[in-house]
Amino acid sequence: MAGVDERAAFAAAFEHMRAPFKWGLRSDCTAACTAFAAIHGIDPLARCADHYSTALGAARILRRAGGYLAWCRETFDLPETPAPRAGDLVLIESADALGAALAVCIRPGEFAAKSEAGLVVVKTLIRGAWRCHF
């Protein structure tokens, strides 16, 4: 499969992450999964049965799973990649209460994530990354 165009990755991230952050499935950091689905036509949350509406609820789900990275590995039916490229789903380090956030790789080393103000593009450490296998 040919790689995803950086402009297409940014356009999908902008479309699905430009609104301010709100807690609740598919409107907070999981907006990256919605952008990934728009890019690839595959919903990484298809197997997810978890629902929450607060930071505490999200933290409980992640704690039960053994942490954010463990939850991602359990939830996503996607191959991991050590070198994310445009369009890949990435778990990045963040300064929020969870210490990590889901993002979309815009280009190697740059990630689009949702913030309290809306979309931000950051350069940060990654904890894990997943690529579309189709």
Buried (B, 14 or more C-beta within 10 A) or exposed (E): EEEBEBEEBBBBBBBBBEEEBEBEBEBBBBBBBBBBBBBBEBBBBEEBEBEBEEEEBBBEBBEEBEBBBBBBBEBBEBEBBEEBBBBBBBBBEBEEEBEBBBBBBBBEEBBBBBBEEEBBBBEBEBBBBBBBEE
